[in-house]
Amino acid sequence: MSIKVILLASLTGCAFVPKTHTSTRPLGLRDGAVVEGADRGLTLGSTVRGGVITLHASHTLACERQIVEVSEVTRSRHVGFHTPDDPRGAFFGAVVAPLVVPVSLLVSTIAVAASDDQVSQQLRLDHTVALTCSKPATYQAIDIALPSGASLRRETDALGNVSIAIPDSEPYRGALVAHAGTAEAKVAYALPVPPIAAARDAILHCAAGKMTGALRAEITVDANGAPRHLHIDRSDSELTSCIGAAIAPLRFPDSQRAMTVVVPLQLPAS
């Protein structure tokens, strides 16, 4: 049988050569890149942590997400016949075929056996989807109005953020207003009120409209920071009861524990 193949090869001028076969298998659609479009303006966001407010400035953009078709492309090698197109080549091939055919078969088989399939992915744009996206507004000037009426100007960093610590001169509860271009953000905050300040507020609230002038309150604080006894320099049981109930939930810091805290006040005229 092999002699017949050699004789056939000698007559046709054929030789064995490595050939490449390419096949494509579709894998479906997947999300591709997001392409940024027109700038629709600035927006301001915020986060509040304790006494620090962080503002985030960003550009709102009209964007498009590319949806791509993914295909798996496999390139594999196999042994195949090669026939010269030129008749002169065929004649010459017929002369050398007895040598070329078996040698080419052996060499081609070894070459194909030593090569692995090459698998890759091919991407093709299928369609796009419109969406709104954003990017940080870097080094953007932001004007800030504090509750007291004071104003600040700050600039965002490379991530579009700027942080502001509420000054001690500002009220414990309030809201600041920030502007960046046409964007505005009103940010409310509530700072923890120190116990001594809360006690002062409680006394003013309880005494409002009832008495004026100087008042001295003495609060005995136990080792756990809880107020255990209240004394005021006025003979008014109703006022004492009101203040005592208001300050009962307070917990004083370590520096004011196991001692008497004095709160002197000047009550405003009604």
TIVODREN-991820 format. One record per residue (C-alpha): residue in one letter; residue number from 1; x, y, z. Coordinates in nm, 4 decimals, padded with zeros to 6 digits. Layout:
a,NUM,X,Y,Z
...
END
This chain:
m,1,00.0000,00.0000,00.0000
s,2,00.2816,00.2360,00.0866
i,3,00.4484,00.1653,-00.2516
k,4,00.1260,00.2701,-00.4277
v,5,00.1195,00.5967,-00.2297
i,6,00.4839,00.6683,-00.3190
l,7,00.4168,00.5927,-00.6869
l,8,00.1112,00.8194,-00.6759
a,9,00.3115,01.0973,-00.5149
s,10,00.5849,01.0549,-00.7748
l,11,00.3354,01.0931,-01.0540
t,12,00.1472,01.3917,-00.9013
g,13,00.4379,01.5821,-00.7489
c,14,00.2627,01.5972,-00.4060
a,15,00.4378,01.6400,-00.0707
f,16,00.3267,01.6406,00.2906
v,17,00.3417,01.9831,00.4633
p,18,00.2120,02.1288,00.7951
k,19,-00.1092,02.3261,00.7479
t,20,-00.3022,02.5560,00.9838
h,21,-00.6733,02.5242,01.0489
t,22,-00.8623,02.8137,01.2094
s,23,-01.1988,02.7708,01.3820
t,24,-01.4167,03.0326,01.5538
r,25,-01.6649,02.9681,01.8358
p,26,-01.8972,03.2483,01.9588
l,27,-01.8993,03.2997,02.3388
g,28,-02.1711,03.5644,02.3608
l,29,-02.1874,03.9318,02.4583
r,30,-02.0138,04.1110,02.7451
d,31,-01.9667,04.4642,02.8756
g,32,-01.6832,04.6552,02.7170
a,33,-01.5240,04.9932,02.7802
v,34,-01.7138,05.3026,02.8914
v,35,-01.6628,05.5949,02.6542
e,36,-01.6947,05.9373,02.8174
g,37,-01.9127,06.1953,02.6452
a,38,-02.0319,06.5516,02.7054
d,39,-01.9980,06.7148,03.0481
r,40,-02.3427,06.7807,03.1962
g,41,-02.2179,06.9843,03.4926
l,42,-02.0890,06.9565,03.8474
t,43,-02.2455,06.7730,04.1402
l,44,-02.1550,06.7889,04.5086
g,45,-02.1827,06.5035,04.7559
s,46,-02.0864,06.4853,05.1222
t,47,-02.0097,06.2597,05.4162
v,48,-02.0108,06.3617,05.7837
r,49,-01.7928,06.1937,06.0446
g,50,-01.7946,06.3597,06.3823
g,51,-01.6744,06.7148,06.3399
v,52,-01.5305,06.6624,05.9900
i,53,-01.7312,06.7122,05.6716
t,54,-01.5897,06.5758,05.3449
l,55,-01.7224,06.7231,05.0219
h,56,-01.6881,06.5329,04.6945
a,57,-01.7102,06.7233,04.3645
s,58,-01.7649,06.5333,04.0397
h,59,-01.8449,06.5961,03.6756
t,60,-02.1618,06.4276,03.5484
l,61,-02.1037,06.2937,03.1961
a,62,-02.3149,06.1539,02.9133
c,63,-02.1385,05.8231,02.8491
e,64,-02.1761,05.5094,02.6380
r,65,-02.0951,05.1538,02.7386
q,66,-01.9708,04.9330,02.4578
i,67,-02.1255,04.5873,02.4339
v,68,-01.8859,04.3537,02.2517
e,69,-01.9307,04.0128,02.0915
v,70,-01.6665,03.7680,02.2118
s,71,-01.5456,03.4770,01.9995
e,72,-01.2899,03.2066,02.0748
v,73,-01.0440,03.1572,01.7888
t,74,-00.8491,02.8283,01.7762
r,75,-00.5555,02.7778,01.5408
s,76,-00.4373,02.4153,01.5113
r,77,-00.1822,02.2490,01.2829
h,78,-00.2198,01.9251,01.0896
v,79,-00.0411,01.7368,00.8097
g,80,-00.1779,01.7901,00.4603
f,81,-00.0882,01.7392,00.0966
h,82,00.0589,02.0154,-00.1126
t,83,00.0422,02.0014,-00.4928
p,84,00.2421,02.2459,-00.7079
d,85,00.0254,02.4635,-00.9331
d,86,00.3019,02.5072,-01.1910
p,87,00.3189,02.2054,-01.4291
r,88,00.6968,02.2375,-01.4357
g,89,00.6970,02.2050,-01.0595
a,90,00.4761,01.8992,-01.0867
f,91,00.7198,01.7403,-01.3351
f,92,01.0141,01.8135,-01.1065
g,93,00.8138,01.6864,-00.8079
a,94,00.7511,01.3615,-00.9906
v,95,01.1257,01.3144,-01.0258
v,96,01.2059,01.3757,-00.6603
a,97,00.8810,01.2457,-00.5071
p,98,01.0239,00.9056,-00.4001
l,99,01.2591,01.0956,-00.1698
v,100,01.0503,01.4007,-00.0838
v,101,00.7192,01.2334,00.0074
p,102,00.8369,01.0073,00.2919
v,103,01.0795,01.2660,00.4260
s,104,00.8174,01.5442,00.4153
l,105,00.5666,01.3180,00.5883
l,106,00.8130,01.2425,00.8671
v,107,00.9237,01.6055,00.9100
s,108,00.5688,01.7425,00.8932
t,109,00.4416,01.4877,01.1451
i,110,00.7170,01.5813,01.3915
a,111,00.6522,01.9549,01.3412
v,112,00.2779,01.9192,01.3976
a,113,00.3249,01.6976,01.7030
a,114,00.5543,01.9570,01.8597
s,115,00.3066,02.2439,01.8173
d,116,00.0126,02.3169,02.0486
d,117,-00.3190,02.4671,01.9552
q,118,-00.3237,02.8479,01.9833
v,119,-00.6424,02.9788,02.1467
s,120,-00.7257,03.3497,02.1584
q,121,-01.0271,03.5748,02.1955
q,122,-01.1610,03.8056,01.9306
l,123,-01.3727,04.1105,02.0210
r,124,-01.6177,04.2876,01.7929
l,125,-01.8340,04.5866,01.8820
d,126,-02.1990,04.4776,01.8767
h,127,-02.3791,04.7888,02.0065
t,128,-02.3604,05.0667,02.2665
v,129,-02.5793,05.1576,02.5648
a,130,-02.6240,05.5171,02.6821
l,131,-02.5638,05.5822,03.0533
t,132,-02.4731,05.8572,03.2955
c,133,-02.1285,05.8379,03.4522
s,134,-01.9043,06.0662,03.6529
k,135,-01.5435,06.1540,03.7160
p,136,-01.3803,06.3501,04.0009
a,137,-01.3654,06.7282,03.9673
t,138,-01.0003,06.7690,04.0552
y,139,-00.8636,07.0943,04.1995
q,140,-01.2101,07.2468,04.1923
a,141,-01.2703,07.5617,04.4010
i,142,-01.5547,07.5250,04.6552
d,143,-01.7054,07.8151,04.8502
i,144,-01.8419,07.7227,05.1939
a,145,-02.0798,07.9238,05.4139
l,146,-02.0748,07.8222,05.7829
p,147,-02.3748,07.8495,06.0190
s,148,-02.2213,08.1532,06.1952
g,149,-02.2031,08.3420,05.8655
a,150,-01.8279,08.2914,05.8231
s,151,-01.7115,08.1803,05.4791
l,152,-01.4304,07.9571,05.3534
r,153,-01.2852,07.8719,05.0144
r,154,-01.1254,07.5327,04.9650
e,155,-00.9928,07.3334,04.6670
t,156,-01.0527,06.9644,04.5984
d,157,-00.7638,06.7207,04.5739
a,158,-00.6734,06.4796,04.2926
l,159,-00.9735,06.2612,04.3879
g,160,-01.2216,06.5485,04.3924
n,161,-01.2415,06.5548,04.7748
v,162,-01.1949,06.8272,05.0340
s,163,-01.2416,06.7923,05.4113
i,164,-01.3455,07.0665,05.6533
a,165,-01.3233,07.0443,06.0322
i,166,-01.6046,07.2422,06.1972
p,167,-01.4342,07.5311,06.3839
d,168,-01.4796,07.5523,06.7615
s,169,-01.6503,07.8882,06.7143
e,170,-01.9413,07.7254,06.5269
p,171,-02.2538,07.5902,06.6994
y,172,-02.2652,07.2236,06.7956
r,173,-02.5554,07.1686,06.5567
g,174,-02.6012,07.3406,06.2257
a,175,-02.5625,07.3181,05.8497
l,176,-02.3099,07.4534,05.6051
v,177,-02.3794,07.5400,05.2421
a,178,-02.1210,07.4595,04.9734
h,179,-02.1104,07.5940,04.6158
a,180,-01.9011,07.4752,04.3207
g,181,-02.0016,07.6409,03.9959
t,182,-02.3786,07.5922,03.9694
a,183,-02.3776,07.2964,04.2106
e,184,-02.4946,07.3422,04.5701
a,185,-02.4948,07.1138,04.8719
k,186,-02.6442,07.1802,05.2154
v,187,-02.4824,06.9585,05.4775
a,188,-02.6241,06.9258,05.8286
y,189,-02.4036,06.8191,06.1171
a,190,-02.4433,06.7492,06.4888
l,191,-02.1358,06.7588,06.7091
p,192,-02.1292,06.5814,07.0442
v,193,-02.2049,06.8441,07.3069
p,194,-01.9614,06.8393,07.6047
p,195,-02.1436,06.7543,07.9294
i,196,-02.0563,07.0898,08.0885
a,197,-02.2062,07.2727,07.7896
a,198,-02.5140,07.0476,07.7971
a,199,-02.5576,07.1222,08.1687
r,200,-02.5320,07.4965,08.1000
d,201,-02.7948,07.4682,07.8248
a,202,-03.0240,07.2713,08.0584
i,203,-02.9992,07.5404,08.3271
l,204,-03.0735,07.8179,08.0794
h,205,-03.3704,07.6242,07.9414
c,206,-03.5189,07.5503,08.2841
a,207,-03.4690,07.9084,08.4105
a,208,-03.5947,08.0804,08.0957
g,209,-03.8759,08.3219,08.1752
k,210,-03.8680,08.2426,08.5467
m,211,-03.5687,08.4304,08.6879
t,212,-03.2797,08.6543,08.5903
g,213,-02.9406,08.7503,08.7306
a,214,-02.6503,08.5402,08.8525
l,215,-02.6965,08.1722,08.9284
r,216,-02.4455,07.9171,09.0520
a,217,-02.4984,07.5441,09.0089
e,218,-02.2833,07.2766,09.1722
i,219,-02.2988,06.9247,09.0231
t,220,-02.1459,06.6375,09.2190
v,221,-02.0116,06.3796,08.9722
d,222,-01.9385,06.0213,09.0815
a,223,-01.6485,05.7982,08.9722
n,224,-01.8450,05.6740,08.6696
g,225,-01.9112,06.0252,08.5392
a,226,-02.2804,06.0349,08.6370
p,227,-02.4264,06.3436,08.8130
r,228,-02.5339,06.2327,09.1628
h,229,-02.6270,06.5592,09.3346
l,230,-02.7262,06.9075,09.2224
h,231,-02.7219,07.2243,09.4296
i,232,-02.8204,07.5712,09.3065
d,233,-02.7991,07.8960,09.5008
r,234,-03.1709,07.9612,09.4575
s,235,-03.4518,07.8300,09.6746
d,236,-03.6585,07.6922,09.3883
s,237,-03.7469,07.3242,09.4009
e,238,-03.9183,07.3323,09.0635
l,239,-03.6040,07.4734,08.8968
t,240,-03.3845,07.2214,09.0785
s,241,-03.6074,06.9340,08.9670
c,242,-03.6097,07.0547,08.6040
i,243,-03.2309,07.0881,08.5885
g,244,-03.1755,06.7556,08.7672
a,245,-03.3915,06.5653,08.5193
a,246,-03.2183,06.7305,08.2218
i,247,-02.8639,06.6519,08.3353
a,248,-02.9327,06.2970,08.4622
p,249,-02.8373,06.1247,08.1295
l,250,-02.5054,06.3115,08.1052
r,251,-02.1727,06.1351,08.1494
f,252,-01.8795,06.3569,08.2365
p,253,-01.5230,06.2868,08.1136
d,254,-01.2496,06.1391,08.3334
s,255,-01.1134,06.4839,08.4150
q,256,-01.4436,06.5810,08.5808
r,257,-01.5224,06.2580,08.7676
a,258,-01.5308,06.2104,09.1467
m,259,-01.5532,06.5854,09.1974
t,260,-01.7933,06.8788,09.2100
v,261,-01.8340,07.0692,08.8843
v,262,-01.9313,07.4339,08.9246
v,263,-02.1411,07.6045,08.6561
p,264,-02.1728,07.9839,08.7070
l,265,-02.4262,08.1607,08.4842
q,266,-02.5720,08.5013,08.4260
l,267,-02.9381,08.4461,08.3378
p,268,-03.0650,08.6848,08.0706
a,269,-03.3543,08.9156,08.1335
s,270,-03.6877,08.7769,08.0168
END
